[in-house]
Amino acid sequence: MYAVVLTGGKQYQVSEGDVISVELLKDAQKGASIELDKVLMVADGDNVKVGAPYIDGGKVVAEVVDQTQGEKVTITKFRRRKHFQKVFGHRQRYTELKITGINA
């Protein structure tokens, strides 16, 4: 059984026991349980439910494993012959979720 959920503007295909990294959920504490209620599709073998756009009463229950940061991305701005160079860095923040249940 798997489901497709929408969170942080992205879609994720999840099944029970999966650990996924989603965009930062600010109000989620480590060890807390959260519900993802924007379920787009649930499939159990040949039985497939597709929402329009979401499935009524569908939810995915997940446990917050950790709040982490991704790899550092370096951005360089450079103008030739102008004695100009700037270097920026960015680390995207993520929330790691462990899927504990799928309800359709």
C-alpha positions as CSV (number, residue, x, y, z in Angstrom):
1,M,0.0,0.0,0.0
2,Y,1.3,3.5,-0.9
3,A,0.0,7.0,-1.1
4,V,0.9,10.2,-2.8
5,V,0.9,13.3,-0.5
6,L,1.4,17.0,-1.1
7,T,3.5,19.0,1.4
8,G,5.7,22.0,0.9
9,G,4.6,22.4,-2.7
10,K,6.0,19.0,-3.7
11,Q,4.5,15.5,-4.1
12,Y,5.9,12.5,-2.4
13,Q,5.1,8.8,-2.9
14,V,5.2,7.1,0.6
15,S,4.5,3.8,2.2
16,E,4.6,2.7,5.8
17,G,8.1,2.7,7.2
18,D,9.6,5.2,4.7
19,V,11.7,8.0,5.9
20,I,11.4,11.1,3.7
21,S,12.9,14.6,3.8
22,V,10.3,17.4,3.3
23,E,10.5,21.2,3.3
24,L,10.8,22.6,6.8
25,L,7.7,22.2,9.0
26,K,8.3,25.0,11.6
27,D,5.8,23.8,14.2
28,A,6.9,20.2,14.2
29,Q,8.9,19.1,17.3
30,K,11.2,16.1,17.3
31,G,9.4,13.0,18.2
32,A,5.9,14.5,17.6
33,S,3.3,12.9,15.5
34,I,1.8,14.9,12.6
35,E,-0.9,14.3,10.0
36,L,-0.5,15.0,6.3
37,D,-4.1,15.5,5.1
38,K,-3.4,16.5,1.5
39,V,-3.6,13.0,0.1
40,L,-3.8,12.9,-3.7
41,M,-3.9,9.2,-4.3
42,V,-3.9,5.9,-2.4
43,A,-3.1,2.5,-4.0
44,D,-3.5,-0.9,-2.5
45,G,-2.8,-3.5,-5.1
46,D,-5.4,-3.1,-7.9
47,N,-7.6,-0.9,-5.7
48,V,-6.6,2.7,-6.5
49,K,-8.3,5.9,-5.2
50,V,-7.6,9.2,-6.9
51,G,-8.8,12.5,-5.3
52,A,-10.2,15.5,-7.0
53,P,-7.9,17.1,-5.9
54,Y,-7.7,15.5,-2.5
55,I,-9.2,12.3,-1.1
56,D,-12.0,13.0,1.4
57,G,-11.0,11.7,4.9
58,G,-7.6,10.5,3.6
59,K,-4.6,11.2,5.8
60,V,-1.0,10.0,6.3
61,V,0.3,9.8,9.9
62,A,4.0,10.5,10.3
63,E,6.5,10.9,13.2
64,V,9.1,13.7,13.1
65,V,12.5,12.1,13.2
66,D,14.7,15.2,13.0
67,Q,15.1,18.8,11.7
68,T,18.1,18.9,9.4
69,Q,19.9,21.0,6.8
70,G,20.9,19.9,3.3
71,E,24.2,20.3,1.6
72,K,25.7,23.7,1.2
73,V,25.1,25.3,-2.2
74,T,27.7,28.0,-3.2
75,I,26.6,30.9,-5.4
76,T,29.3,33.1,-7.0
77,K,28.7,36.5,-8.6
78,F,31.5,37.6,-10.8
79,R,32.1,40.5,-13.2
80,R,35.2,40.3,-15.4
81,R,37.5,43.3,-15.5
82,K,35.5,45.1,-12.8
83,H,37.3,43.9,-9.7
84,F,34.0,42.5,-8.4
85,Q,33.4,39.0,-6.9
86,K,30.9,37.9,-4.3
87,V,30.4,34.4,-2.9
88,F,27.2,33.4,-1.1
89,G,26.2,30.1,0.6
90,H,22.8,28.5,1.3
91,R,21.7,25.4,3.2
92,Q,18.1,24.4,2.8
93,R,16.3,23.3,6.0
94,Y,14.4,20.0,6.0
95,T,12.2,18.0,8.3
96,E,12.7,14.2,8.2
97,L,9.5,12.2,8.6
98,K,8.9,8.5,9.2
99,I,5.6,7.3,7.9
100,T,3.7,5.3,10.5
101,G,0.2,4.9,8.9
102,I,-1.9,5.5,5.8
103,N,-5.7,6.0,6.2
104,A,-7.9,6.3,3.1
